[in-house]
Amino acid sequence: GGYESIESLRALDGLIDVYLPDYKYRDPNLAKSFSGAYNYPEIAEKAIEEMVSQIGECRFDENGMMLRGTQIRHLVLPGLTGDSMKILSLIADEFPGAAVSLMGQYVPFGKALTMPGLNRRLKKKEYARVLAHMEAIGLDGYRQELESASEAFVPAFDGTGV
């Protein structure tokens, strides 16, 4: 998840080949506003540091399947491209050897529909701005297509279909 305790991660040392943590926010005020966790950036950074130190650089097979490493997922949120670019820069500077999975499939629902800024989908130009930054700083990884932003991919969250 990314918001993990170091103790939990150390208990997994030697048992995990691939970590896939999320890194949601760089700004603690955003983390507090949207997730109620002001300390999210600090916790996530320490957790990702532990993951990367356990596993080392990413390794892939001949088909591009990750065999070992840490791939950090980041969902670009509407209106927050600056925070996304700060996250990507931090990854490039602090976690060399980690891959990135940049996602643009944000679909507002539930409480987000009442939150200014989060109550809309990501604009193509916003995602393009973050993609351009990712490429400019030389980060490798997966770049999701914006067509993935569909309600069809949002689960019911009521226990049906599981």
DSSP file (Angstrom, degrees, kcal/mol; ACC not computed):
  #  RESIDUE AA STRUCTURE BP1 BP2  ACC     N-H-->O    O-->H-N    N-H-->O    O-->H-N    TCO  KAPPA ALPHA  PHI   PSI    X-CA   Y-CA   Z-CA
    1    1 A G              0   0    0      0, 0.0    21,-1.0     0, 0.0    43,-0.0   0.000 360.0 360.0 360.0 -32.1    0.0    0.0    0.0
    2    2 A G        +     0   0    0     19,-0.2     2,-1.4    21,-0.1    45,-0.3  -0.154 360.0  85.6 104.3 -38.5    2.8    2.5    0.7
    3    3 A Y        +     0   0    0     44,-0.1     2,-0.3    42,-0.0    41,-0.1  -0.608  68.7 136.1 -95.4  72.8    1.4    3.6    4.1
    4    4 A E        -     0   0    0     -2,-1.4     2,-0.2    39,-0.3    43,-0.1  -0.842  57.4-111.3-123.4 153.1    3.1    0.7    5.9
    5    5 A S     >  -     0   0    0     -2,-0.3     4,-2.0     1,-0.1     5,-0.2  -0.597  21.6-130.2 -81.8 147.6    5.1    0.4    9.1
    6    6 A I  H  > S+     0   0    0     -2,-0.2     4,-2.7     1,-0.2     5,-0.2   0.870 108.8  58.6 -62.1 -37.0    8.8   -0.4    8.9
    7    7 A E  H  > S+     0   0    0      2,-0.2     4,-1.6     1,-0.2    -1,-0.2   0.918 105.9  47.8 -61.0 -44.1    8.3   -3.2   11.4
    8    8 A S  H  > S+     0   0    0      1,-0.2     4,-0.7     2,-0.2    -1,-0.2   0.922 113.1  48.3 -62.4 -44.0    5.7   -4.9    9.1
    9    9 A L  H >< S+     0   0    0     -4,-2.0     3,-0.9     1,-0.2     4,-0.5   0.891 108.5  53.1 -65.6 -38.9    8.0   -4.6    6.1
   10   10 A R  H >< S+     0   0    0     -4,-2.7     3,-0.9     1,-0.3    -1,-0.2   0.838 102.7  58.9 -66.2 -31.0   11.0   -5.9    8.0
   11   11 A A  H 3< S+     0   0    0     -4,-1.6    -1,-0.3     1,-0.2    -2,-0.2   0.749 106.9  49.0 -66.8 -22.1    9.0   -9.0    8.9
   12   12 A L  T XX S+     0   0    0     -3,-0.9     3,-2.8    -4,-0.7     4,-0.7   0.491  79.8 131.6 -93.2  -5.5    8.5   -9.6    5.2
   13   13 A D  T <4 S+     0   0    0     -3,-0.9    -3,-0.1    -4,-0.5    38,-0.0  -0.241  78.2  13.8 -54.6 127.6   12.2   -9.2    4.4
   14   14 A G  T 34 S+     0   0    0      2,-0.3    -1,-0.3    40,-0.0    -2,-0.1   0.290 115.0  77.9  89.9  -9.5   13.3  -12.1    2.2
   15   15 A L  T <4 S+     0   0    0     -3,-2.8     2,-0.4     1,-0.0    -2,-0.2   0.596  80.6  70.1-104.7 -14.8    9.8  -13.2    1.4
   16   16 A I     <  +     0   0    0     -4,-0.7    -2,-0.3     1,-0.1     3,-0.1  -0.875  44.0 178.0-112.7 135.3    8.8  -10.7   -1.2
   17   17 A D  S    S+     0   0    0     -2,-0.4    52,-2.3     1,-0.3     2,-0.4   0.763  76.9  29.5 -98.3 -35.6   10.1  -10.4   -4.8
   18   18 A V  E     -a   69   0A   0     50,-0.2     2,-0.4    40,-0.1    -1,-0.3  -0.988  62.6-164.6-133.0 125.4    8.0   -7.5   -6.0
   19   19 A Y  E     -a   70   0A   0     50,-2.3    52,-2.6    -2,-0.4    49,-0.0  -0.882   3.0-174.0-102.9 141.2    6.6   -4.6   -4.0
   20   20 A L        +     0   0    0     -2,-0.4    52,-0.2    50,-0.2     2,-0.1  -0.575  18.2 172.0-132.8  68.7    3.9   -2.4   -5.6
   21   21 A P        -     0   0    0      0, 0.0    52,-3.2     0, 0.0     2,-0.3  -0.427  27.9-128.0 -80.1 154.3    3.3    0.5   -3.2
   22   22 A D  B     -b   73   0B   0    -21,-1.0     2,-0.4    50,-0.2    52,-0.2  -0.742  12.6-163.8 -91.0 146.8    1.1    3.5   -3.8
   23   23 A Y        +     0   0    0     50,-2.6    52,-0.2    -2,-0.3     3,-0.1  -0.892  18.6 167.3-129.3 102.7    2.5    7.0   -3.3
   24   24 A K        +     0   0    0     -2,-0.4     2,-0.4     1,-0.2    53,-0.1   0.910  54.8  14.6 -86.7 -46.9   -0.5    9.3   -3.2
   25   25 A Y        -     0   0    0      1,-0.1    -1,-0.2    62,-0.1    59,-0.0  -0.981  36.0-172.6-138.6 142.3    0.6   12.7   -2.0
   26   26 A R  S    S+     0   0    0     -2,-0.4    -1,-0.1    -3,-0.1    58,-0.0   0.716  79.4  74.7 -95.4 -32.2    3.8   14.6   -1.4
   27   27 A D  S >> S-     0   0    0      1,-0.1     4,-2.0    14,-0.1     3,-0.5  -0.731  71.5-151.4 -86.6 118.1    2.1   17.5    0.4
   28   28 A P  H 3> S+     0   0    0      0, 0.0     4,-2.3     0, 0.0    12,-0.2   0.804  96.1  59.3 -60.7 -28.2    1.0   16.6    3.9
   29   29 A N  H 3> S+     0   0    0      2,-0.2     4,-2.5     1,-0.2     5,-0.2   0.887 106.0  47.0 -68.3 -37.0   -1.9   19.1    3.7
   30   30 A L  H <> S+     0   0    0     -3,-0.5     4,-2.9     2,-0.2     5,-0.4   0.919 110.9  52.7 -65.7 -43.1   -3.3   17.2    0.8
   31   31 A A  H  X S+     0   0    0     -4,-2.0     4,-2.0     1,-0.2     6,-1.6   0.895 112.3  45.3 -59.5 -40.7   -2.8   13.9    2.6
   32   32 A K  H  X S+     0   0    0     -4,-2.3     4,-1.4     4,-0.3    -1,-0.2   0.935 115.5  46.4 -68.3 -46.0   -4.7   15.3    5.6
   33   33 A S  H  < S+     0   0    0     -4,-2.5    -2,-0.2     1,-0.2    -1,-0.2   0.910 125.3  28.3 -63.3 -44.0   -7.5   16.8    3.5
   34   34 A F  H  < S+     0   0    0     -4,-2.9    -1,-0.2    -5,-0.2    -2,-0.2   0.720 138.9  16.9 -96.3 -22.6   -8.1   13.8    1.3
   35   35 A S  H  < S-     0   0    0     -4,-2.0    -3,-0.2    -5,-0.4    -2,-0.2   0.406  91.9-119.5-131.2  -0.2   -7.1   10.9    3.5
   36   36 A G  S  < S+     0   0    0     -4,-1.4     2,-0.3    -5,-0.5    -4,-0.3   0.771  80.8 112.7  67.8  24.9   -7.0   12.2    7.0
   37   37 A A    >   +     0   0    0     -6,-1.6     3,-2.1     1,-0.1    -5,-0.1  -0.717  36.7 174.9-135.2  83.3   -3.3   11.3    7.3
   38   38 A Y  T 3  S+     0   0    0     -2,-0.3     4,-0.2     1,-0.3    -6,-0.2   0.819  85.3  53.9 -56.0 -33.1   -1.0   14.3    7.6
   39   39 A N  T 3> S+     0   0    0      1,-0.2     4,-2.5     2,-0.1    -1,-0.3   0.360  76.1 108.7 -86.1   6.4    2.0   12.0    8.1
   40   40 A Y  H <> S+     0   0    0     -3,-2.1     4,-3.2     1,-0.2     5,-0.3   0.910  75.7  49.7 -51.4 -52.3    1.3   10.0    4.9
   41   41 A P  H  > S+     0   0    0      0, 0.0     4,-2.5     0, 0.0    -1,-0.2   0.918 113.4  46.1 -57.0 -43.7    4.2   11.4    2.9
   42   42 A E  H  > S+     0   0    0     -4,-0.2     4,-1.9     2,-0.2    -2,-0.2   0.927 116.3  44.5 -63.8 -46.0    6.7   10.7    5.7
   43   43 A I  H  X S+     0   0    0     -4,-2.5     4,-2.4     2,-0.2   -39,-0.3   0.933 114.8  48.5 -64.7 -46.8    5.4    7.2    6.3
   44   44 A A  H  X S+     0   0    0     -4,-3.2     4,-2.8    -5,-0.3     5,-0.2   0.906 110.5  50.8 -62.6 -42.4    5.2    6.3    2.6
   45   45 A E  H  X S+     0   0    0     -4,-2.5     4,-2.3    -5,-0.3    -1,-0.2   0.917 112.5  45.9 -62.8 -43.3    8.7    7.6    1.9
   46   46 A K  H  X S+     0   0    0     -4,-1.9     4,-2.0    -5,-0.2    -1,-0.2   0.893 113.9  49.6 -66.4 -38.9   10.2    5.5    4.7
   47   47 A A  H  X S+     0   0    0     -4,-2.4     4,-2.4   -45,-0.3    -2,-0.2   0.929 112.1  46.7 -65.7 -44.9    8.2    2.4    3.7
   48   48 A I  H  X S+     0   0    0     -4,-2.8     4,-2.8   -46,-0.2     5,-0.3   0.893 109.5  55.1 -65.3 -38.7    9.3    2.7    0.1
   49   49 A E  H  X S+     0   0    0     -4,-2.3     4,-2.3    -5,-0.2    -1,-0.2   0.913 109.5  47.4 -58.1 -42.9   12.9    3.3    1.1
   50   50 A E  H  X S+     0   0    0     -4,-2.0     4,-1.9     2,-0.2    -2,-0.2   0.912 111.7  50.4 -65.3 -43.2   12.7    0.0    3.1
   51   51 A M  H  X S+     0   0    0     -4,-2.4     4,-1.8     1,-0.2     5,-0.3   0.940 112.8  45.6 -60.2 -48.2   11.1   -1.9    0.2
   52   52 A V  H  X S+     0   0    0     -4,-2.8     4,-2.8     1,-0.2    -1,-0.2   0.891 111.4  52.6 -64.0 -40.0   13.8   -0.7   -2.2
   53   53 A S  H  < S+     0   0    0     -4,-2.3    -1,-0.2    -5,-0.3    -2,-0.2   0.844 110.7  48.5 -67.1 -31.5   16.6   -1.5    0.2
   54   54 A Q  H  < S+     0   0    0     -4,-1.9    -1,-0.2    -5,-0.1    -2,-0.2   0.881 125.5  24.7 -71.1 -38.5   15.3   -5.0    0.6
   55   55 A I  H  < S-     0   0    0     -4,-1.8    -2,-0.2     1,-0.2    -3,-0.2   0.733  89.5-154.4-107.2 -26.8   14.9   -5.9   -3.0
   56   56 A G     <  -     0   0    0     -4,-2.8    14,-0.4    -5,-0.3    -1,-0.2  -0.395  50.3  -4.2  82.1-162.6   17.3   -3.6   -5.0
   57   57 A E  S    S-     0   0    0     12,-0.1    41,-0.2     1,-0.1     2,-0.1  -0.214  83.0 -92.4 -67.8 155.6   16.9   -2.6   -8.6
   58   58 A C        -     0   0    0     39,-2.1     2,-0.4    12,-0.2    11,-0.3  -0.409  38.6-165.0 -68.0 140.6   14.0   -3.8  -10.8
   59   59 A R  E     -E   68   0C   0      9,-3.0     8,-3.4    -2,-0.1     9,-1.6  -0.994   5.1-171.1-128.0 137.5   14.7   -6.9  -12.9
   60   60 A F  E     -E   66   0C   0     -2,-0.4     6,-0.2     6,-0.3     2,-0.1  -0.892  18.9-123.9-125.4 153.4   12.5   -8.0  -15.8
   61   61 A D    >   -     0   0    0      4,-2.5     3,-2.0    -2,-0.3     6,-0.0  -0.258  47.4 -84.0 -84.7-177.1   12.3  -11.1  -17.9
   62   62 A E  T 3  S+     0   0    0      1,-0.3    -1,-0.1     2,-0.1    -2,-0.0   0.668 130.0  52.8 -65.1 -16.7   12.6  -11.1  -21.7
   63   63 A N  T 3  S-     0   0    0      2,-0.1    -1,-0.3     0, 0.0     3,-0.1   0.347 121.9-102.7 -98.3   4.4    8.8  -10.4  -22.0
   64   64 A G  S <  S+     0   0    0     -3,-2.0     2,-0.4     1,-0.3    -2,-0.1   0.549  71.9 147.4  87.0   7.2    9.0   -7.4  -19.7
   65   65 A M        -     0   0    0      1,-0.1    -4,-2.5     2,-0.0     2,-0.3  -0.632  52.8-118.1 -78.0 129.1    7.5   -9.2  -16.7
   66   66 A M  E     +E   60   0C   0     -2,-0.4    -6,-0.3    -6,-0.2     3,-0.1  -0.522  34.5 175.3 -71.0 127.9    8.9   -7.9  -13.4
   67   67 A L  E     -     0   0C   0     -8,-3.4     2,-0.3     1,-0.4    -7,-0.2   0.736  67.8  -1.3 -98.8 -32.6   10.8  -10.6  -11.5
   68   68 A R  E    S+E   59   0C   0     -9,-1.6    -9,-3.0     2,-0.0    -1,-0.4  -0.982  91.1  62.0-159.6 144.6   12.1   -8.5   -8.7
   69   69 A G  E    S-a   18   0A   0    -52,-2.3   -50,-2.3    -2,-0.3     2,-0.5  -0.803  71.4 -67.8 134.8-173.2   12.0   -4.9   -7.5
   70   70 A T  E     -a   19   0A   0    -14,-0.4    29,-2.2    27,-0.3     2,-0.6  -0.983  32.0-169.2-122.8 125.3    9.7   -2.1   -6.4
   71   71 A Q  E     - c   0  99B   0    -52,-2.6     2,-0.6    -2,-0.5    29,-0.2  -0.966  15.2-148.8-115.5 117.1    7.3   -0.4   -8.8
   72   72 A I  E     - c   0 100B   0     27,-3.0    29,-2.6    -2,-0.6     2,-0.4  -0.750   8.8-150.4 -93.0 120.6    5.8    2.7   -7.3
   73   73 A R  E     -bc  22 101B   0    -52,-3.2   -50,-2.6    -2,-0.6     2,-0.4  -0.708  15.0-178.2 -90.6 137.3    2.2    3.5   -8.3
   74   74 A H  E     - c   0 102B   0     27,-2.6    29,-3.1    -2,-0.4     2,-0.6  -0.972  15.0-153.8-138.3 124.9    1.0    7.0   -8.5
   75   75 A L  E     - c   0 103B   0     -2,-0.4     2,-0.4   -52,-0.2    29,-0.2  -0.861  20.3-134.7 -95.4 118.1   -2.5    8.2   -9.5
   76   76 A V        -     0   0    0     27,-2.7    30,-0.4    -2,-0.6    46,-0.1  -0.596  22.7-152.4 -73.7 127.6   -2.6   11.7  -10.9
   77   77 A L    >   -     0   0    0     -2,-0.4     3,-1.9     3,-0.2     7,-0.1  -0.756  26.3 -91.3-103.3 149.2   -5.4   13.6   -9.3
   78   78 A P  T 3  S+     0   0    0      0, 0.0    44,-0.1     0, 0.0    -1,-0.1  -0.315 109.1   6.8 -60.7 134.8   -7.3   16.5  -11.0
   79   79 A G  T 3  S+     0   0    0      1,-0.1     3,-0.2    44,-0.1    39,-0.1   0.445 110.2  90.9  77.5  -0.6   -5.8   19.9  -10.2
   80   80 A L    <>  +     0   0    0     -3,-1.9     4,-2.0     1,-0.1     3,-0.2  -0.095  36.3 125.9-120.6  34.8   -2.8   18.4   -8.5
   81   81 A T  H  > S+     0   0    0      1,-0.2     4,-2.5     2,-0.2     5,-0.2   0.846  72.8  59.5 -63.6 -32.6   -0.2   18.0  -11.2
   82   82 A G  H  > S+     0   0    0      1,-0.2     4,-1.8     2,-0.2    -1,-0.2   0.915 106.4  46.6 -61.3 -42.7    2.3   20.0   -9.2
   83   83 A D  H  > S+     0   0    0     -3,-0.2     4,-2.1     2,-0.2    -1,-0.2   0.898 111.0  53.0 -66.1 -39.9    2.2   17.4   -6.4
   84   84 A S  H  X S+     0   0    0     -4,-2.0     4,-2.4     1,-0.2    -2,-0.2   0.915 108.6  49.4 -60.5 -43.4    2.4   14.6   -8.9
   85   85 A M  H  X S+     0   0    0     -4,-2.5     4,-2.3     1,-0.2    -1,-0.2   0.862 108.6  53.0 -67.1 -34.6    5.6   16.1  -10.4
   86   86 A K  H  X S+     0   0    0     -4,-1.8     4,-2.3     2,-0.2    -1,-0.2   0.899 109.3  49.9 -64.1 -39.8    7.1   16.5   -7.0
   87   87 A I  H  X S+     0   0    0     -4,-2.1     4,-2.5     2,-0.2    -2,-0.2   0.936 111.0  48.1 -63.5 -46.7    6.4   12.8   -6.3
   88   88 A L  H  X S+     0   0    0     -4,-2.4     4,-2.4     1,-0.2    -2,-0.2   0.899 111.7  50.2 -62.8 -39.9    8.0   11.8   -9.6
   89   89 A S  H  X S+     0   0    0     -4,-2.3     4,-2.3     2,-0.2    -1,-0.2   0.908 110.1  50.5 -63.9 -41.4   11.1   14.0   -8.9
   90   90 A L  H  X S+     0   0    0     -4,-2.3     4,-3.4     2,-0.2     5,-0.5   0.915 110.0  50.3 -62.3 -42.5   11.4   12.5   -5.4
   91   91 A I  H  X S+     0   0    0     -4,-2.5     4,-2.1     1,-0.2     7,-0.2   0.934 111.7  47.9 -60.9 -45.9   11.3    8.9   -6.9
   92   92 A A  H  < S+     0   0    0     -4,-2.4    -1,-0.2     1,-0.2    -2,-0.2   0.893 120.4  37.7 -61.7 -40.3   13.9    9.8   -9.4
   93   93 A D  H  < S+     0   0    0     -4,-2.3    -2,-0.2    -5,-0.2    -1,-0.2   0.887 129.0  27.2 -79.5 -41.3   16.2   11.4   -6.8
   94   94 A E  H  < S+     0   0    0     -4,-3.4    -3,-0.2    -5,-0.2    -2,-0.2   0.688 123.2  41.4-101.2 -21.0   15.7    9.1   -3.8
   95   95 A F    ><  +     0   0    0     -4,-2.1     3,-2.0    -5,-0.5    -1,-0.2  -0.368  67.1 174.8-128.3  55.6   14.7    5.7   -5.3
   96   96 A P  T 3  S+     0   0    0      0, 0.0     3,-0.1     0, 0.0    -4,-0.1  -0.352  72.5  34.3 -60.5 141.5   16.9    5.0   -8.3
   97   97 A G  T 3  S+     0   0    0      1,-0.4   -39,-2.1   -40,-0.1   -27,-0.3   0.211  92.4 112.6  95.8 -15.5   16.3    1.5   -9.6
   98   98 A A    <   -     0   0    0     -3,-2.0    -1,-0.4    -7,-0.2    42,-0.3  -0.656  60.7-136.6 -86.0 148.1   12.6    1.6   -8.7
   99   99 A A  E     -c   71   0B   0    -29,-2.2   -27,-3.0    -2,-0.3     2,-0.4  -0.583  12.9-133.7 -97.2 165.5   10.0    1.7  -11.6
  100  100 A V  E     -cd  72 141B   0     40,-1.5    42,-2.1   -29,-0.2     2,-0.5  -0.945   9.9-161.1-122.4 141.9    7.0    3.9  -11.8
  101  101 A S  E     -cd  73 142B   0    -29,-2.6   -27,-2.6    -2,-0.4     2,-0.6  -0.927  17.9-162.8-117.7 102.2    3.4    3.0  -12.7
  102  102 A L  E     -cd  74 143B   0     40,-2.9    42,-2.7    -2,-0.5     2,-0.4  -0.766   9.2-165.5 -92.0 123.1    1.7    6.3  -13.6
  103  103 A M  E     +c   75   0B   0    -29,-3.1   -27,-2.7    -2,-0.6     3,-0.1  -0.847  25.4 174.7-115.0 143.9   -2.0    6.1  -13.5
  104  104 A G        +     0   0    0     -2,-0.4    18,-0.2    41,-0.2    45,-0.1   0.132  49.7 109.5-127.6  18.7   -4.6    8.5  -14.9
  105  105 A Q        +     0   0    0     43,-0.1    45,-0.2    16,-0.1     2,-0.1   0.109  38.7 153.0 -89.4  25.0   -7.8    6.5  -14.3
  106  106 A Y        +     0   0    0    -30,-0.4    16,-0.5    43,-0.1    43,-0.1  -0.336  16.1 177.3 -59.5 125.7   -9.2    8.7  -11.6
  107  107 A V        -     0   0    0     14,-0.1     2,-0.2    -2,-0.1    14,-0.1  -0.977  24.9-132.8-129.3 115.9  -13.0    8.5  -11.4
  108  108 A P        +     0   0    0      0, 0.0     2,-0.3     0, 0.0    11,-0.1  -0.459  39.9 148.2 -71.8 139.2  -14.7   10.5   -8.7
  109  109 A F    >   +     0   0    0     -2,-0.2     3,-1.5     0, 0.0     4,-0.1  -0.966  46.4   7.3-157.4 167.8  -17.4    8.8   -6.7
  110  110 A G  G >  S-     0   0    0     -2,-0.3     3,-1.4     1,-0.3     4,-0.3  -0.300 129.8  -2.9  59.8-135.2  -18.8    8.8   -3.1
  111  111 A K  G >  S+     0   0    0      1,-0.3     3,-1.8     2,-0.2     4,-0.3   0.778 126.0  70.1 -60.9 -29.4  -17.5   11.5   -0.9
  112  112 A A  G X  S+     0   0    0     -3,-1.5     3,-1.3     1,-0.3    -1,-0.3   0.793  85.7  68.2 -61.1 -27.4  -15.1   12.8   -3.6
  113  113 A L  G <  S+     0   0    0     -3,-1.4    -1,-0.3     1,-0.3    -2,-0.2   0.708 102.9  45.3 -65.8 -18.1  -18.1   14.0   -5.6
  114  114 A T  G <  S+     0   0    0     -3,-1.8    -1,-0.3    -4,-0.3    -2,-0.2   0.409  93.6  94.0-102.3   0.0  -18.6   16.7   -2.9
  115  115 A M  S X> S-     0   0    0     -3,-1.3     4,-1.0    -4,-0.3     3,-0.9  -0.837  80.0-122.2-100.5 116.6  -15.0   17.7   -2.6
  116  116 A P  T 34 S+     0   0    0      0, 0.0     2,-0.3     0, 0.0    -2,-0.1  -0.304  98.0  16.6 -55.5 133.0  -13.9   20.7   -4.7
  117  117 A G  T 34 S+     0   0    0      1,-0.1     3,-0.5   -37,-0.0   -37,-0.1  -0.270 122.9  60.1  96.9 -46.1  -11.1   19.7   -7.0
  118  118 A L  T <4 S+     0   0    0     -3,-0.9    -4,-0.1    -2,-0.3    -1,-0.1   0.478  82.1  84.6 -90.6  -1.9  -11.7   16.0   -6.6
  119  119 A N  S  < S+     0   0    0     -4,-1.0     2,-0.3    -6,-0.1    -1,-0.2   0.219  88.0  55.2 -87.9  16.4  -15.2   16.1   -8.0
  120  120 A R  S    S-     0   0    0     -3,-0.5     2,-0.1    -8,-0.1     3,-0.1  -0.933  86.2 -99.5-140.8 164.9  -14.1   15.9  -11.6
  121  121 A R        -     0   0    0     -2,-0.3     2,-0.2     1,-0.1   -14,-0.1  -0.361  48.5 -87.8 -79.4 164.8  -12.0   13.7  -13.8
  122  122 A L        -     0   0    0    -16,-0.5     2,-0.2   -18,-0.2    -1,-0.1  -0.517  42.6-126.3 -71.4 136.2   -8.5   14.3  -14.8
  123  123 A K     >  -     0   0    0     -2,-0.2     4,-2.1     1,-0.1     3,-0.4  -0.583  15.2-121.7 -84.3 149.1   -8.0   16.5  -18.0
  124  124 A K  H  > S+     0   0    0      1,-0.2     4,-2.7    -2,-0.2     5,-0.2   0.889 113.7  53.0 -56.0 -41.0   -5.9   15.2  -20.8
  125  125 A K  H  > S+     0   0    0      1,-0.2     4,-1.8     2,-0.2    -1,-0.2   0.841 106.9  52.8 -68.0 -31.1   -3.7   18.3  -20.6
  126  126 A E  H  > S+     0   0    0     -3,-0.4     4,-1.7     2,-0.2    -1,-0.2   0.944 112.6  43.5 -65.9 -47.1   -3.1   17.6  -16.9
  127  127 A Y  H  X S+     0   0    0     -4,-2.1     4,-2.7     1,-0.2    -2,-0.2   0.904 111.9  53.8 -65.4 -40.8   -2.0   14.1  -17.5
  128  128 A A  H  X S+     0   0    0     -4,-2.7     4,-2.5    -5,-0.2    -1,-0.2   0.872 105.8  54.4 -61.0 -37.3    0.1   15.1  -20.5
  129  129 A R  H  X S+     0   0    0     -4,-1.8     4,-1.7     2,-0.2    -1,-0.2   0.916 111.3  43.8 -63.0 -43.7    1.9   17.6  -18.3
  130  130 A V  H  X S+     0   0    0     -4,-1.7     4,-2.5     2,-0.2    -2,-0.2   0.899 112.7  52.1 -70.3 -40.6    2.8   14.9  -15.7
  131  131 A L  H  X S+     0   0    0     -4,-2.7     4,-2.4     1,-0.2     5,-0.2   0.916 108.3  51.8 -59.7 -43.4    3.8   12.4  -18.4
  132  132 A A  H  X S+     0   0    0     -4,-2.5     4,-2.4     1,-0.2    -1,-0.2   0.889 110.3  48.7 -62.0 -39.1    6.1   15.1  -20.0
  133  133 A H  H  X S+     0   0    0     -4,-1.7     4,-2.0     2,-0.2    -1,-0.2   0.923 108.9  53.0 -65.9 -43.7    7.8   15.6  -16.6
  134  134 A M  H  <>S+     0   0    0     -4,-2.5     5,-2.2     1,-0.2     4,-0.2   0.917 113.9  42.8 -57.1 -45.0    8.2   11.9  -16.1
  135  135 A E  H ><5S+     0   0    0     -4,-2.4     3,-1.2     1,-0.2    -1,-0.2   0.892 110.2  56.7 -69.3 -39.6   10.0   11.6  -19.4
  136  136 A A  H 3<5S+     0   0    0     -4,-2.4    -2,-0.2     1,-0.3    -1,-0.2   0.835 109.7  44.8 -63.2 -33.0   12.0   14.8  -18.9
  137  137 A I  T 3<5S-     0   0    0     -4,-2.0    -1,-0.3    -5,-0.1    -2,-0.2   0.406 116.0-115.0 -94.2   3.8   13.5   13.5  -15.6
  138  138 A G  T < 5 +     0   0    0     -3,-1.2     2,-0.3    -4,-0.2    -3,-0.2   0.736  53.9 162.9  77.6  24.3   14.2   10.0  -17.2
  139  139 A L      < -     0   0    0     -5,-2.2     2,-0.3    -6,-0.2    -1,-0.2  -0.608  24.6-148.8 -79.1 135.8   11.9    7.9  -15.1
  140  140 A D        +     0   0    0     -2,-0.3   -40,-1.5   -42,-0.3     2,-0.3  -0.656  42.3  80.6 -97.5 156.3   11.1    4.5  -16.5
  141  141 A G  E    S-d  100   0B   0     -2,-0.3     2,-0.3   -42,-0.2   -40,-0.2  -0.913  72.8 -30.0 146.8-168.8    7.9    2.6  -16.0
  142  142 A Y  E     -d  101   0B   0    -42,-2.1   -40,-2.9    -2,-0.3     2,-0.5  -0.607  39.6-162.0 -86.3 138.5    4.3    2.1  -17.1
  143  143 A R  E     -d  102   0B   0     -2,-0.3   -40,-0.2   -42,-0.2     2,-0.1  -0.950  16.7-142.6-123.2 108.8    2.2    4.9  -18.4
  144  144 A Q        -     0   0    0    -42,-2.7     2,-0.3    -2,-0.5   -43,-0.0  -0.381  16.6-117.5 -72.1 145.6   -1.6    4.2  -18.2
  145  145 A E    >   -     0   0    0      1,-0.1     3,-1.8    -2,-0.1   -41,-0.2  -0.614  17.6-128.2 -79.9 142.2   -3.9    5.3  -21.0
  146  146 A L  G >  S+     0   0    0      1,-0.3     3,-2.2    -2,-0.3    -1,-0.1   0.712 101.4  79.3 -65.2 -19.6   -6.5    7.8  -20.0
  147  147 A E  G 3  S+     0   0    0      1,-0.3    -1,-0.3     3,-0.0   -42,-0.0   0.666  77.4  74.5 -62.0 -14.0   -9.2    5.6  -21.6
  148  148 A S  G <   +     0   0    0     -3,-1.8     2,-1.7     1,-0.1    -1,-0.3   0.586  68.4  99.0 -74.0  -9.4   -8.9    3.5  -18.4
  149  149 A A    <   +     0   0    0     -3,-2.2     2,-0.4   -45,-0.1    -1,-0.1  -0.595  56.0 130.1 -81.8  85.9  -10.9    6.2  -16.5
  150  150 A S    >   -     0   0    0     -2,-1.7     3,-1.7   -45,-0.2     4,-0.2  -0.995  67.2-130.5-141.3 143.1  -14.3    4.5  -16.7
  151  151 A E  G >  S+     0   0    0     -2,-0.4     3,-1.7     1,-0.3    -1,-0.1   0.747 103.5  76.6 -61.6 -21.8  -16.9    3.8  -14.1
  152  152 A A  G 3  S+     0   0    0      1,-0.3    -1,-0.3    -3,-0.0    -3,-0.1   0.765  94.5  49.2 -60.9 -24.6  -16.9    0.2  -15.6
  153  153 A F  G <  S+     0   0    0     -3,-1.7    -1,-0.3    -5,-0.2    -2,-0.2   0.430  88.5  98.0 -95.2   0.0  -13.7   -0.4  -13.7
  154  154 A V  S <  S-     0   0    0     -3,-1.7    -3,-0.0    -4,-0.2     0, 0.0  -0.797  72.6-133.4 -91.6 119.6  -15.0    0.9  -10.3
  155  155 A P        -     0   0    0      0, 0.0     6,-0.1     0, 0.0    -2,-0.1  -0.244  17.5-116.5 -69.0 161.3  -16.1   -1.9   -8.0
  156  156 A A        -     0   0    0      4,-0.3     5,-0.1     1,-0.1    -2,-0.0   0.733  30.3-149.2 -70.2 -22.7  -19.5   -1.7   -6.2
  157  157 A F  S    S+     0   0    0      3,-0.2    -1,-0.1     1,-0.1    -3,-0.0   0.738  73.6  98.8  56.6  25.3  -17.7   -1.7   -2.8
  158  158 A D  S    S-     0   0    0      2,-0.2    -1,-0.1     0, 0.0     3,-0.1   0.246 104.1 -99.2-121.4  11.1  -20.8   -3.5   -1.3
  159  159 A G  S >  S+     0   0    0      1,-0.3     3,-0.9     2,-0.0     2,-0.2   0.317  81.8 129.4  91.1  -8.9  -19.5   -7.0   -1.4
  160  160 A T  T 3   +     0   0    0      1,-0.2    -1,-0.3     2,-0.1    -4,-0.3  -0.512  65.0  25.4 -79.1 149.6  -21.2   -8.0   -4.6
  161  161 A G  T 3         0   0    0     -2,-0.2    -1,-0.2    -3,-0.1    -2,-0.0   0.554 360.0 360.0  79.4   8.5  -19.3   -9.7   -7.3
  162  162 A V    <         0   0    0     -3,-0.9    -2,-0.1     0, 0.0    -1,-0.1   0.426 360.0 360.0-104.9 360.0  -16.6  -11.1   -5.1
